[in-house]
């Protein structure tokens, strides 16, 4: 019980610091990046979702993946959904870097996301032998 009070105090102080930093950000959508960078999980999701939408045009899902990862790690359910959407796009070959997409999917499968196995196979079917070799070597080196 003696450890519970300091831990609770640290959590409250940490949350207060995040809230204070977020309050310094511009209001509305233009402040989302600032809020996300200061730990606001809802803003992280919104920034990630915006990056996802842009990636569907550009083919570069790296920024969306980064924000989805942070949001998911923070325990925000919508972040997990965004993470899944990105994996499905990567499995279809929508990400410009097939090797990186393969690494993302392989990592998710290793973490228990078995539904991605067919998507990994689909991606592997469109990869060149060189890309697949590079992805498998990177996976073995982790």
N, CA, C and O atoms as a MOPAC input file, in Angstrom:
PM7 MOZYME 1SCF
protein

 N      0.81000 1    -1.19600 1     0.00000 1
 C      0.00000 1     0.00000 1     0.00000 1
 C      0.85600 1     1.26400 1     0.00000 1
 O      0.44300 1     2.28500 1    -0.55100 1
 N      2.03100 1     1.21200 1     0.60500 1
 C      2.87500 1     2.40300 1     0.65400 1
 C      3.35400 1     2.79800 1    -0.72900 1
 O      3.57400 1     3.98200 1    -0.98400 1
 N      3.52300 1     1.83500 1    -1.63200 1
 C      3.94800 1     2.13700 1    -2.99300 1
 C      2.80800 1     2.68700 1    -3.84000 1
 O      3.06500 1     3.41100 1    -4.80200 1
 N      1.56800 1     2.37200 1    -3.51700 1
 C      0.42000 1     2.78600 1    -4.31600 1
 C      0.27100 1     4.30200 1    -4.34800 1
 O     -0.01400 1     4.86200 1    -5.40700 1
 N      0.45200 1     4.97200 1    -3.23600 1
 C      0.27500 1     6.42600 1    -3.19700 1
 C      1.29300 1     7.15600 1    -4.07600 1
 O      0.89500 1     8.02600 1    -4.85100 1
 N      2.59400 1     6.83900 1    -3.99000 1
 C      3.54100 1     7.50500 1    -4.88200 1
 C      3.27500 1     7.20300 1    -6.35400 1
 O      3.44800 1     8.07600 1    -7.20500 1
 N      2.86000 1     5.98800 1    -6.66000 1
 C      2.56800 1     5.63200 1    -8.03800 1
 C      1.36800 1     6.42000 1    -8.54400 1
 O      1.39200 1     6.94800 1    -9.65600 1
 N      0.33200 1     6.50000 1    -7.74200 1
 C     -0.84400 1     7.26800 1    -8.10600 1
 C     -0.48100 1     8.73700 1    -8.28700 1
 O     -0.94100 1     9.37500 1    -9.23300 1
 N      0.32600 1     9.26900 1    -7.40600 1
 C      0.77400 1    10.66300 1    -7.50400 1
 C      1.53100 1    10.89100 1    -8.81600 1
 O      1.30200 1    11.88600 1    -9.50400 1
 N      2.43100 1     9.96700 1    -9.15900 1
 C      3.21300 1    10.09400 1   -10.39700 1
 C      2.30800 1    10.05100 1   -11.62300 1
 O      2.51300 1    10.80500 1   -12.57400 1
 N      1.31300 1     9.17600 1   -11.60500 1
 C      0.38600 1     9.09000 1   -12.73100 1
 C     -0.42200 1    10.36700 1   -12.88300 1
 O     -0.59500 1    10.87000 1   -13.99300 1
 N     -0.91300 1    10.88800 1   -11.77900 1
 C     -1.69500 1    12.12500 1   -11.81300 1
 C     -0.83300 1    13.29000 1   -12.29100 1
 O     -1.27900 1    14.10900 1   -13.09400 1
 N      0.39100 1    13.36200 1   -11.79900 1
 C      1.28600 1    14.45600 1   -12.20200 1
 C      1.63800 1    14.34700 1   -13.68800 1
 O      1.69900 1    15.35500 1   -14.39200 1
 N      1.86700 1    13.12200 1   -14.15700 1
 C      2.16800 1    12.91700 1   -15.57200 1
 C      0.99600 1    13.32000 1   -16.44100 1
 O      1.17700 1    13.98100 1   -17.46400 1
 N     -0.20900 1    12.92600 1   -16.04100 1
 C     -1.40900 1    13.29800 1   -16.78400 1
 C     -1.61700 1    14.80200 1   -16.75300 1
 O     -2.04700 1    15.38900 1   -17.74600 1
 N     -1.31900 1    15.42800 1   -15.62800 1
 C     -1.45700 1    16.88100 1   -15.51400 1
 C     -0.47500 1    17.59300 1   -16.42900 1
 O     -0.82100 1    18.60100 1   -17.04500 1
 N      0.74500 1    17.08200 1   -16.52400 1
 C      1.75500 1    17.68800 1   -17.39500 1
 C      1.34000 1    17.57700 1   -18.85300 1
 O      1.50700 1    18.52400 1   -19.62100 1
 N      0.79300 1    16.41100 1   -19.24500 1
 C      0.31700 1    16.23600 1   -20.62500 1
 C     -0.81300 1    17.20700 1   -20.89200 1
 O     -0.83100 1    17.87000 1   -21.92900 1
 N     -1.76600 1    17.30100 1   -19.96000 1
 C     -2.90500 1    18.19800 1   -20.14600 1
 C     -2.44700 1    19.65200 1   -20.25600 1
 O     -2.97100 1    20.39900 1   -21.08300 1
 N     -1.48900 1    20.06000 1   -19.44500 1
 C     -0.99300 1    21.43400 1   -19.49600 1
 C     -0.32900 1    21.71100 1   -20.83800 1
 O     -0.53300 1    22.77500 1   -21.42100 1
 N      0.46700 1    20.76100 1   -21.33600 1
 C      1.13000 1    20.93600 1   -22.62600 1
 C      0.10800 1    20.98800 1   -23.75400 1
 O      0.25100 1    21.77900 1   -24.68600 1
 N     -0.91300 1    20.15600 1   -23.67600 1
 C     -1.94900 1    20.12400 1   -24.70500 1
 C     -2.72900 1    21.42800 1   -24.72300 1
 O     -3.12700 1    21.89700 1   -25.78900 1
 N     -2.94900 1    22.01200 1   -23.56600 1
 C     -3.69800 1    23.27200 1   -23.49600 1
 C     -2.96500 1    24.42100 1   -24.18100 1
 O     -3.58700 1    25.41800 1   -24.54800 1
 N     -1.64400 1    24.29100 1   -24.35700 1
 C     -0.86700 1    25.31100 1   -25.04900 1
 C     -0.95700 1    25.18300 1   -26.56500 1
 O     -0.48500 1    26.06200 1   -27.28600 1
 N     -1.55300 1    24.10700 1   -27.05700 1
 C     -1.66500 1    23.87100 1   -28.49600 1
 C     -2.82300 1    24.68900 1   -29.07500 1
 O     -3.77300 1    25.02100 1   -28.36600 1
 N     -2.73300 1    25.01000 1   -30.36700 1
 C     -3.84200 1    25.72100 1   -31.01000 1
 C     -5.12700 1    24.89900 1   -30.93700 1
 O     -5.07300 1    23.66900 1   -30.93900 1
 N     -6.26300 1    25.55700 1   -30.87500 1
 C     -7.53000 1    24.82800 1   -30.83500 1
 C     -7.87200 1    24.24800 1   -32.20700 1
 O     -7.32800 1    24.66900 1   -33.22800 1
 N     -8.77500 1    23.28500 1   -32.21000 1
 C     -9.28100 1    22.73700 1   -33.45900 1
 C     -8.30100 1    21.81300 1   -34.16000 1
 O     -7.26500 1    21.44900 1   -33.60300 1
 N     -8.63500 1    21.44100 1   -35.38000 1
 C     -7.82400 1    20.47600 1   -36.13500 1
 C     -6.37700 1    20.91200 1   -36.35900 1
 O     -5.48300 1    20.06900 1   -36.43600 1
 N     -6.13900 1    22.22600 1   -36.46400 1
 C     -4.76300 1    22.68700 1   -36.68500 1
 C     -3.86000 1    22.42300 1   -35.48300 1
 O     -2.63700 1    22.47000 1   -35.61200 1
 N     -4.43900 1    22.15000 1   -34.33000 1
 C     -3.65100 1    21.84600 1   -33.13700 1
 C     -3.45200 1    20.35600 1   -32.89200 1
 O     -2.81000 1    19.97100 1   -31.91500 1
 N     -3.99400 1    19.51400 1   -33.76500 1
 C     -3.91500 1    18.06700 1   -33.52400 1
 C     -2.48900 1    17.54200 1   -33.46000 1
 O     -2.17400 1    16.73000 1   -32.59000 1
 N     -1.62000 1    17.98800 1   -34.36400 1
 C     -0.25000 1    17.49700 1   -34.34700 1
 C      0.44200 1    17.89600 1   -33.04100 1
 O      1.13200 1    17.08100 1   -32.43000 1
 N      0.26100 1    19.12000 1   -32.62500 1
 C      0.83600 1    19.58900 1   -31.36200 1
 C      0.32100 1    18.74600 1   -30.19900 1
 O      1.09600 1    18.30600 1   -29.35000 1
 N     -0.99300 1    18.52500 1   -30.16800 1
 C     -1.58800 1    17.73000 1   -29.09900 1
 C     -1.07700 1    16.29200 1   -29.12600 1
 O     -0.78200 1    15.70600 1   -28.08500 1
 N     -0.97700 1    15.73400 1   -30.33000 1
 C     -0.49100 1    14.35700 1   -30.47300 1
 C      0.93800 1    14.23400 1   -29.98400 1
 O      1.28100 1    13.27800 1   -29.28800 1
 N      1.76600 1    15.19000 1   -30.34200 1
 C      3.16300 1    15.15900 1   -29.91400 1
 C      3.31000 1    15.29300 1   -28.40600 1
 O      4.33400 1    14.91000 1   -27.83900 1
 N      2.28400 1    15.83600 1   -27.75800 1
 C      2.30900 1    15.98100 1   -26.29800 1
 C      1.53900 1    14.87400 1   -25.58300 1
 O      1.30700 1    14.95600 1   -24.37700 1
 N      1.14200 1    13.83300 1   -26.32700 1
 C      0.57500 1    12.65800 1   -25.67800 1
 C     -0.93100 1    12.52800 1   -25.67300 1
 O     -1.45300 1    11.60400 1   -25.04800 1
 N     -1.65500 1    13.41200 1   -26.34300 1
 C     -3.11400 1    13.29100 1   -26.39700 1
 C     -3.46500 1    12.14700 1   -27.35800 1
 O     -3.24400 1    12.26500 1   -28.56300 1
 N     -4.00900 1    11.04700 1   -26.83300 1
 C     -4.24500 1     9.85800 1   -27.65500 1
 C     -5.29400 1    10.08300 1   -28.73700 1
 O     -5.17300 1     9.54100 1   -29.83600 1
 N     -6.29900 1    10.85600 1   -28.44700 1
 C     -7.32000 1    11.14400 1   -29.46000 1
 C     -6.69300 1    11.91800 1   -30.61600 1
 O     -6.97500 1    11.63700 1   -31.78100 1
 N     -5.85300 1    12.88300 1   -30.29900 1
 C     -5.16100 1    13.64300 1   -31.34600 1
 C     -4.18500 1    12.74900 1   -32.10900 1
 O     -4.02700 1    12.89800 1   -33.32100 1
 N     -3.52200 1    11.80800 1   -31.39800 1
 C     -2.63400 1    10.86500 1   -32.08900 1
 C     -3.40400 1    10.08700 1   -33.14000 1
 O     -2.93900 1     9.90700 1   -34.26600 1
 N     -4.59800 1     9.62400 1   -32.75300 1
 C     -5.43100 1     8.88500 1   -33.70600 1
 C     -5.79800 1     9.76600 1   -34.89300 1
 O     -5.70100 1     9.33200 1   -36.04200 1
 N     -6.21500 1    10.99000 1   -34.62700 1
 C     -6.62700 1    11.88400 1   -35.71300 1
 C     -5.47300 1    12.18300 1   -36.67100 1
 O     -5.67200 1    12.22600 1   -37.88500 1
 N     -4.28400 1    12.38600 1   -36.13800 1
 C     -3.10300 1    12.62600 1   -36.97900 1
 C     -2.78300 1    11.35600 1   -37.77500 1
 O     -2.47700 1    11.42400 1   -38.96600 1
 N     -2.85500 1    10.21900 1   -37.12100 1
 C     -2.61200 1     8.95600 1   -37.81300 1
 C     -3.63200 1     8.68700 1   -38.89900 1
 O     -3.28800 1     8.19500 1   -39.97400 1
 N     -4.87500 1     9.00300 1   -38.62700 1
 C     -5.93900 1     8.78700 1   -39.61500 1
 C     -5.74900 1     9.71100 1   -40.81700 1
 O     -5.96200 1     9.30900 1   -41.96100 1
 N     -5.35100 1    10.93800 1   -40.54800 1
 C     -5.07200 1    11.88300 1   -41.63800 1
 C     -3.89400 1    11.37800 1   -42.48200 1
 O     -3.92900 1    11.45600 1   -43.71000 1
 N     -2.86600 1    10.86600 1   -41.82800 1
 C     -1.71300 1    10.30700 1   -42.54000 1
 C     -2.12100 1     9.07200 1   -43.33900 1
 O     -1.61400 1     8.85000 1   -44.43900 1
 N     -3.02600 1     8.27500 1   -42.79800 1
 C     -3.53800 1     7.10000 1   -43.50100 1
 C     -4.27000 1     7.51900 1   -44.77700 1
 O     -4.04700 1     6.95600 1   -45.84900 1
 N     -5.13600 1     8.50400 1   -44.64600 1
 C     -5.88400 1     8.97700 1   -45.81600 1
 C     -4.93700 1     9.50500 1   -46.89100 1
 O     -5.13200 1     9.23400 1   -48.07600 1
 N     -3.91800 1    10.25100 1   -46.48700 1
 C     -2.93200 1    10.77500 1   -47.44000 1
 C     -2.13600 1     9.62800 1   -48.06800 1
 O     -1.80600 1     9.67600 1   -49.25300 1
 N     -1.83100 1     8.60900 1   -47.28100 1
 C     -1.03900 1     7.47300 1   -47.76400 1
 C     -1.78200 1     6.67100 1   -48.82100 1
 O     -1.15600 1     6.06600 1   -49.69100 1
 N     -3.08600 1     6.65800 1   -48.75900 1
 C     -3.85000 1     5.92600 1   -49.77300 1
 C     -3.65100 1     6.55200 1   -51.14200 1
 O     -3.85100 1     5.89400 1   -52.16300 1
 N     -3.25900 1     7.81600 1   -51.17000 1
 C     -2.93300 1     8.49300 1   -52.43400 1
 C     -1.44400 1     8.37700 1   -52.75200 1
 O     -1.06800 1     8.10800 1   -53.89300 1
 N     -0.60300 1     8.57900 1   -51.74600 1
 C      0.84700 1     8.63600 1   -51.97300 1
 C      1.51800 1     7.26400 1   -51.99300 1
 O      2.55600 1     7.08800 1   -52.63000 1
 N      0.93000 1     6.29900 1   -51.30100 1
 C      1.54100 1     4.97500 1   -51.19800 1
 C      2.57000 1     4.85900 1   -50.08800 1
 O      3.25100 1     3.83800 1   -49.98600 1
 N      2.69900 1     5.88200 1   -49.25700 1
 C      3.65600 1     5.84300 1   -48.15000 1
 C      2.89300 1     5.84100 1   -46.82700 1
 O      2.40300 1     6.87500 1   -46.37400 1
 N      2.80500 1     4.66700 1   -46.22300 1
 C      2.05500 1     4.49700 1   -44.98000 1
 C      2.93100 1     4.61700 1   -43.73800 1
 O      2.45800 1     4.35700 1   -42.63200 1
 N      4.18800 1     5.00200 1   -43.89100 1
 C      5.11800 1     5.03400 1   -42.75900 1
 C      4.65900 1     5.96400 1   -41.64400 1
 O      4.69700 1     5.58400 1   -40.47400 1
 N      4.23100 1     7.15700 1   -41.98100 1
 C      3.78800 1     8.11300 1   -40.96100 1
 C      2.51600 1     7.61500 1   -40.27000 1
 O      2.38500 1     7.71900 1   -39.05000 1
 N      1.60100 1     7.08500 1   -41.03900 1
 C      0.37000 1     6.53700 1   -40.45600 1
 C      0.69400 1     5.37300 1   -39.52400 1
 O      0.10200 1     5.24500 1   -38.45200 1
 N      1.63300 1     4.52900 1   -39.93500 1
 C      2.04300 1     3.38700 1   -39.10900 1
 C      2.64400 1     3.87200 1   -37.79100 1
 O      2.36200 1     3.31800 1   -36.72900 1
 N      3.46600 1     4.90300 1   -37.87200 1
 C      4.10500 1     5.43300 1   -36.66100 1
 C      3.05300 1     5.93200 1   -35.67000 1
 O      3.12200 1     5.61500 1   -34.48300 1
 N      2.08500 1     6.70700 1   -36.14800 1
 C      1.06000 1     7.24700 1   -35.25000 1
 C      0.11400 1     6.14700 1   -34.77200 1
 O     -0.30900 1     6.15600 1   -33.61500 1
 N     -0.21900 1     5.21000 1   -35.64200 1
 C     -1.08800 1     4.09900 1   -35.22200 1
 C     -0.40200 1     3.28400 1   -34.13100 1
 O     -1.04500 1     2.84700 1   -33.17700 1
 N      0.90200 1     3.08100 1   -34.27500 1
 C      1.65300 1     2.33500 1   -33.26400 1
 C      1.61200 1     3.05300 1   -31.92100 1
 O      1.35700 1     2.43700 1   -30.88600 1
 N      1.86200 1     4.34500 1   -31.94500 1
 C      1.85000 1     5.11400 1   -30.68800 1
 C      0.46600 1     5.09600 1   -30.05100 1
 O      0.33600 1     4.95200 1   -28.83500 1
 N     -0.56300 1     5.24300 1   -30.87600 1
 C     -1.92600 1     5.27300 1   -30.36400 1
 C     -2.30800 1     3.92200 1   -29.77000 1
 O     -2.92100 1     3.85400 1   -28.70500 1
 N     -1.94300 1     2.84900 1   -30.46500 1
 C     -2.24600 1     1.50200 1   -29.98600 1
 C     -1.50800 1     1.22900 1   -28.68300 1
 O     -2.08200 1     0.67700 1   -27.74400 1
 N     -0.23000 1     1.61600 1   -28.62400 1
 C      0.55800 1     1.41200 1   -27.40700 1
 C     -0.02800 1     2.17000 1   -26.21700 1
 O      0.12000 1     1.75100 1   -25.07000 1
 N     -0.68900 1     3.28600 1   -26.50200 1
 C     -1.32500 1     4.06900 1   -25.43800 1
 C     -2.65200 1     3.44300 1   -25.00300 1
 O     -3.28700 1     3.91500 1   -24.06100 1
 N     -3.06700 1     2.37400 1   -25.69800 1
 C     -4.28000 1     1.67500 1   -25.30100 1
 C     -5.56300 1     2.23700 1   -25.87900 1
 O     -6.64900 1     1.88900 1   -25.41600 1
 N     -5.46500 1     3.09400 1   -26.87600 1
 C     -6.64700 1     3.70000 1   -27.48800 1
 C     -7.19100 1     2.74200 1   -28.53800 1
 O     -6.50100 1     2.43900 1   -29.51100 1
 N     -8.41800 1     2.26100 1   -28.35700 1
 C     -8.99400 1     1.24400 1   -29.22700 1
 C     -8.98000 1     1.66500 1   -30.69500 1
 O     -8.69400 1     0.84000 1   -31.56400 1
 N     -9.27400 1     2.89900 1   -30.98300 1
 C     -9.28900 1     3.35700 1   -32.37600 1
 C     -7.90100 1     3.22400 1   -33.00600 1
 O     -7.78700 1     3.02600 1   -34.21600 1
 N     -6.85200 1     3.33000 1   -32.19700 1
 C     -5.49700 1     3.14400 1   -32.70200 1
 C     -5.27000 1     1.72800 1   -33.18000 1
 O     -4.58000 1     1.50100 1   -34.17300 1
 N     -5.85200 1     0.77600 1   -32.47100 1
 C     -5.73500 1    -0.62700 1   -32.88700 1
 C     -6.45900 1    -0.83900 1   -34.21400 1
 O     -5.97900 1    -1.58200 1   -35.07000 1
 N     -7.58800 1    -0.20200 1   -34.38500 1
 C     -8.34000 1    -0.31700 1   -35.64000 1
 C     -7.54200 1     0.29600 1   -36.79600 1
 O     -7.47500 1    -0.27900 1   -37.88200 1
 N     -6.94600 1     1.45200 1   -36.56000 1
 C     -6.12700 1     2.09400 1   -37.58800 1
 C     -4.93400 1     1.21300 1   -37.93300 1
 O     -4.57000 1     1.08900 1   -39.10300 1
 N     -4.33800 1     0.61500 1   -36.94500 1
 C     -3.20800 1    -0.29200 1   -37.13200 1
 C     -3.61400 1    -1.43700 1   -38.06900 1
 O     -2.86500 1    -1.79300 1   -38.97900 1
 N     -4.79300 1    -2.00600 1   -37.84300 1
 C     -5.29000 1    -3.08300 1   -38.69500 1
 C     -5.50500 1    -2.59600 1   -40.12200 1
 O     -5.15000 1    -3.28900 1   -41.07600 1
 N     -6.07700 1    -1.42300 1   -40.27000 1
 C     -6.32200 1    -0.88000 1   -41.61000 1
 C     -5.00900 1    -0.72800 1   -42.37500 1
 O     -4.94400 1    -1.03400 1   -43.56500 1
 N     -3.98200 1    -0.26600 1   -41.70500 1
 C     -2.67700 1    -0.08400 1   -42.34100 1
 C     -2.09600 1    -1.43700 1   -42.74200 1
 O     -1.55400 1    -1.57700 1   -43.83800 1
 N     -2.20400 1    -2.42600 1   -41.87200 1
 C     -1.70100 1    -3.76300 1   -42.20300 1
 C     -2.41900 1    -4.32700 1   -43.42800 1
 O     -1.79000 1    -4.94700 1   -44.28500 1
 N     -3.70400 1    -4.11900 1   -43.51000 1
 C     -4.44700 1    -4.63600 1   -44.66200 1
 C     -4.02000 1    -3.93200 1   -45.94600 1
 O     -3.89500 1    -4.57200 1   -46.99000 1
 N     -3.79900 1    -2.63900 1   -45.87800 1
 C     -3.30200 1    -1.91300 1   -47.05600 1
 C     -1.91400 1    -2.42200 1   -47.44400 1
 O     -1.62300 1    -2.61400 1   -48.62400 1
 N     -1.06800 1    -2.63700 1   -46.44900 1
 C      0.28900 1    -3.13300 1   -46.70200 1
 C      0.23200 1    -4.51900 1   -47.33600 1
 O      1.00600 1    -4.81900 1   -48.24500 1
 N     -0.67100 1    -5.35500 1   -46.86700 1
 C     -0.80900 1    -6.70200 1   -47.40200 1
 C     -1.29400 1    -6.73700 1   -48.83900 1
 O     -1.07200 1    -7.71600 1   -49.55100 1
 N     -1.95400 1    -5.67500 1   -49.26500 1
 C     -2.41400 1    -5.57300 1   -50.64600 1
 C     -1.34300 1    -4.98300 1   -51.55500 1
 O     -1.53000 1    -4.89700 1   -52.76900 1
 N     -0.22500 1    -4.57800 1   -50.96600 1
 C      0.83900 1    -3.97800 1   -51.75800 1
 C      0.67000 1    -2.48100 1   -51.94900 1
 O      1.27600 1    -1.90000 1   -52.84900 1
 N     -0.14400 1    -1.84800 1   -51.11600 1
 C     -0.39200 1    -0.41600 1   -51.26100 1
 C      0.75600 1     0.44200 1   -50.72300 1
 O      0.89900 1     1.59900 1   -51.12000 1
 N      1.57200 1    -0.11300 1   -49.82600 1
 C      2.70900 1     0.64100 1   -49.28500 1
 C      3.84200 1     0.61800 1   -50.30400 1
 O      4.10000 1    -0.41500 1   -50.92100 1
 N      4.51100 1     1.74000 1   -50.48200 1
 C      5.54400 1     1.87300 1   -51.51500 1
 C      6.76300 1     0.99300 1   -51.26700 1
 O      7.51900 1     0.71800 1   -52.19900 1
 N      6.96700 1     0.55400 1   -50.05400 1
 C      8.13200 1    -0.25300 1   -49.70500 1
 C      7.64900 1    -1.63300 1   -49.25500 1
 O      7.25800 1    -1.81300 1   -48.10200 1
 N      7.67900 1    -2.59700 1   -50.16500 1
 C      7.17100 1    -3.92900 1   -49.86000 1
 C      7.95900 1    -4.60400 1   -48.74000 1
 O      7.39000 1    -5.34800 1   -47.94100 1
 N      9.24600 1    -4.35100 1   -48.68200 1
 C     10.07600 1    -4.96400 1   -47.63900 1
 C      9.63200 1    -4.45600 1   -46.26300 1
 O      9.46200 1    -5.24100 1   -45.33100 1
 N      9.44800 1    -3.16100 1   -46.14800 1
 C      8.98700 1    -2.58700 1   -44.87800 1
 C      7.59300 1    -3.10000 1   -44.53400 1
 O      7.32300 1    -3.43500 1   -43.38000 1
 N      6.71100 1    -3.16200 1   -45.52000 1
 C      5.35400 1    -3.66700 1   -45.29300 1
 C      5.40100 1    -5.11100 1   -44.79400 1
 O      4.65200 1    -5.48500 1   -43.89100 1
 N      6.26700 1    -5.90500 1   -45.37500 1
 C      6.41900 1    -7.30100 1   -44.96000 1
 C      6.88100 1    -7.36000 1   -43.50500 1
 O      6.39900 1    -8.18900 1   -42.73300 1
 N      7.80500 1    -6.49100 1   -43.13300 1
 C      8.29700 1    -6.46300 1   -41.75400 1
 C      7.17700 1    -6.10400 1   -40.78700 1
 O      7.06100 1    -6.70600 1   -39.72000 1
 N      6.35800 1    -5.13500 1   -41.15100 1
 C      5.24000 1    -4.74900 1   -40.29500 1
 C      4.30200 1    -5.93300 1   -40.07100 1
 O      3.90600 1    -6.23500 1   -38.94500 1
 N      3.96100 1    -6.59500 1   -41.17900 1
 C      3.00600 1    -7.70300 1   -41.08200 1
 C      3.60900 1    -8.87400 1   -40.30900 1
 O      2.93400 1    -9.47500 1   -39.47300 1
 N      4.85900 1    -9.19900 1   -40.57700 1
 C      5.51500 1   -10.30100 1   -39.87000 1
 C      5.56900 1   -10.01700 1   -38.37000 1
 O      5.35000 1   -10.91700 1   -37.55800 1
 N      5.85700 1    -8.77800 1   -38.00400 1
 C      5.90500 1    -8.40500 1   -36.58900 1
 C      4.52400 1    -8.56200 1   -35.94800 1
 O      4.40400 1    -9.08400 1   -34.84000 1
 N      3.49300 1    -8.11000 1   -36.64800 1
 C      2.13500 1    -8.21900 1   -36.10700 1
 C      1.73000 1    -9.68000 1   -35.94400 1
 O      1.09400 1   -10.04300 1   -34.95400 1
 N      2.09600 1   -10.51500 1   -36.90900 1
 C      1.78100 1   -11.94600 1   -36.79800 1
 C      2.50100 1   -12.54500 1   -35.59400 1
 O      1.92200 1   -13.33100 1   -34.84500 1
 N      3.76800 1   -12.16900 1   -35.41300 1
 C      4.53800 1   -12.66100 1   -34.26200 1
 C      3.90600 1   -12.21600 1   -32.94100 1
 O      4.06700 1   -12.88500 1   -31.92000 1
 N      3.18900 1   -11.09300 1   -32.95800 1
 C      2.50500 1   -10.59300 1   -31.76100 1
 C      1.11000 1   -11.18600 1   -31.59700 1
 O      0.37000 1   -10.79700 1   -30.69400 1
 N      0.74500 1   -12.14200 1   -32.48500 1
 C     -0.52600 1   -12.83600 1   -32.33200 1
 C     -1.63000 1   -12.44500 1   -33.29600 1
 O     -2.75400 1   -12.93100 1   -33.17100 1
 N     -1.33900 1   -11.58800 1   -34.24400 1
 C     -2.36500 1   -11.14900 1   -35.20500 1
 C     -2.41800 1   -12.13600 1   -36.37700 1
 O     -2.03100 1   -11.81300 1   -37.50000 1
 N     -2.90900 1   -13.34800 1   -36.08400 1
 C     -2.90900 1   -14.43300 1   -37.06500 1
 C     -3.77100 1   -14.15300 1   -38.29400 1
 O     -3.53800 1   -14.74700 1   -39.34700 1
 N     -4.74300 1   -13.27900 1   -38.19000 1
 C     -5.59500 1   -12.96800 1   -39.33800 1
 C     -4.78800 1   -12.38300 1   -40.49800 1
 O     -5.27000 1   -12.33100 1   -41.62900 1
 N     -3.55100 1   -11.94000 1   -40.21400 1
 C     -2.71900 1   -11.33200 1   -41.25200 1
 C     -1.92600 1   -12.34300 1   -42.08300 1
 O     -1.28600 1   -11.96000 1   -43.06300 1
 N     -1.95500 1   -13.61300 1   -41.71400 1
 C     -1.19000 1   -14.61900 1   -42.45800 1
 C     -1.55700 1   -14.61800 1   -43.94500 1
 O     -0.65100 1   -14.60400 1   -44.77700 1
 N     -2.84300 1   -14.63300 1   -44.31900 1
 C     -3.16000 1   -14.59200 1   -45.75200 1
 C     -2.71100 1   -13.28800 1   -46.42900 1
 O     -2.36500 1   -13.28900 1   -47.61000 1
 N     -2.71700 1   -12.19300 1   -45.69000 1
 C     -2.28500 1   -10.91300 1   -46.24000 1
 C     -0.77200 1   -10.90800 1   -46.46900 1
 O     -0.27600 1   -10.30900 1   -47.42300 1
 N     -0.05600 1   -11.58400 1   -45.57900 1
 C      1.39200 1   -11.71500 1   -45.76600 1
 C      1.67400 1   -12.51600 1   -47.03000 1
 O      2.54500 1   -12.15600 1   -47.82100 1
 N      0.93300 1   -13.60300 1   -47.21500 1
 C      1.10500 1   -14.42400 1   -48.42200 1
 C      0.77800 1   -13.62300 1   -49.67900 1
 O      1.46400 1   -13.73300 1   -50.69500 1
 N     -0.26800 1   -12.82600 1   -49.59900 1
 C     -0.66400 1   -11.99800 1   -50.74600 1
 C      0.45400 1   -11.02100 1   -51.09400 1
 O      0.78400 1   -10.83400 1   -52.26600 1
 N      1.03000 1   -10.40400 1   -50.07800 1
 C      2.12900 1    -9.46900 1   -50.31500 1
 C      3.33600 1   -10.20300 1   -50.89900 1
 O      3.96300 1    -9.72500 1   -51.84400 1
 N      3.65400 1   -11.35300 1   -50.33700 1
 C      4.80100 1   -12.12400 1   -50.83400 1
 C      4.63200 1   -12.51100 1   -52.30100 1
 O      5.61500 1   -12.62000 1   -53.03300 1
 N      3.38900 1   -12.71700 1   -52.73100 1
 C      3.12500 1   -13.09600 1   -54.11900 1
 C      3.43900 1   -11.96700 1   -55.10300 1
 O      3.69100 1   -12.22900 1   -56.27900 1
 N      3.42700 1   -10.72600 1   -54.64100 1
 C      3.71000 1    -9.60700 1   -55.55000 1
 C      5.12200 1    -9.04400 1   -55.36700 1
 O      5.55400 1    -8.17100 1   -56.12000 1
 N      5.82700 1    -9.55100 1   -54.36500 1
 C      7.20200 1    -9.09700 1   -54.13500 1
 C      8.14400 1    -9.77600 1   -55.12700 1
 O      7.90400 1   -10.90400 1   -55.55800 1
 N      9.21500 1    -9.07200 1   -55.47900 1
 C     10.24700 1    -9.69400 1   -56.29800 1
 C     11.02600 1   -10.67100 1   -55.41500 1
 O     10.99000 1   -10.55100 1   -54.19000 1
 N     11.72900 1   -11.63600 1   -56.01400 1
 C     12.54200 1   -12.54700 1   -55.19500 1
 C     13.57000 1   -11.79800 1   -54.34600 1
 O     13.86100 1   -12.20900 1   -53.22300 1
 N     14.11700 1   -10.71300 1   -54.86900 1
 C     15.09600 1    -9.92400 1   -54.12000 1
 C     14.45300 1    -9.24700 1   -52.91100 1
 O     15.03100 1    -9.22200 1   -51.82500 1
 N     13.25600 1    -8.70100 1   -53.10900 1
 C     12.55400 1    -8.05500 1   -52.00000 1
 C     12.20700 1    -9.07200 1   -50.91500 1
 O     12.37200 1    -8.80600 1   -49.72400 1
 N     11.73500 1   -10.21900 1   -51.33300 1
 C     11.36700 1   -11.24600 1   -50.36800 1
 C     12.59100 1   -11.72500 1   -49.59700 1
 O     12.52400 1   -11.92600 1   -48.38500 1
 N     13.69700 1   -11.90700 1   -50.29100 1
 C     14.93200 1   -12.31900 1   -49.63500 1
 C     15.36500 1   -11.26900 1   -48.61000 1
 O     15.74700 1   -11.60500 1   -47.49000 1
 N     15.30200 1   -10.00600 1   -49.00100 1
 C     15.67400 1    -8.92200 1   -48.08200 1
 C     14.75800 1    -8.89100 1   -46.85100 1
 O     15.22500 1    -8.70600 1   -45.72700 1
 N     13.46800 1    -9.07200 1   -47.07200 1
 C     12.50400 1    -9.05900 1   -45.96300 1
 C     12.75600 1   -10.21900 1   -45.01500 1
 O     12.73200 1   -10.04300 1   -43.79600 1
 N     12.99400 1   -11.39200 1   -45.56000 1
 C     13.23600 1   -12.57100 1   -44.72300 1
 C     14.54900 1   -12.47500 1   -43.96700 1
 O     14.64700 1   -12.92300 1   -42.82400 1
 N     15.56700 1   -11.88700 1   -44.60500 1
 C     16.84800 1   -11.68500 1   -43.91000 1
 C     16.67800 1   -10.69300 1   -42.76700 1
 O     17.22600 1   -10.89500 1   -41.68400 1
 N     15.93100 1    -9.63600 1   -42.99900 1
 C     15.68500 1    -8.63300 1   -41.94900 1
 C     14.90000 1    -9.26700 1   -40.79500 1
 O     15.17200 1    -8.99400 1   -39.62600 1
 N     13.94500 1   -10.09600 1   -41.13200 1
 C     13.13100 1   -10.76300 1   -40.11600 1
 C     13.99400 1   -11.72200 1   -39.29100 1
 O     13.82900 1   -11.80700 1   -38.07400 1
 N     14.89400 1   -12.43000 1   -39.92700 1
 C     15.76400 1   -13.37800 1   -39.22400 1
 C     16.75700 1   -12.65500 1   -38.31300 1
 O     17.17700 1   -13.19200 1   -37.28900 1
 N     17.12600 1   -11.43600 1   -38.69600 1
 C     18.08600 1   -10.66200 1   -37.92000 1
 C     17.50600 1    -9.97200 1   -36.70900 1
 O     18.25800 1    -9.44800 1   -35.88700 1
 N     16.19900 1    -9.95400 1   -36.57200 1
 C     15.56600 1    -9.25600 1   -35.43400 1
 C     15.69500 1   -10.02300 1   -34.17100 1
 O     15.21900 1    -9.57800 1   -33.12700 1

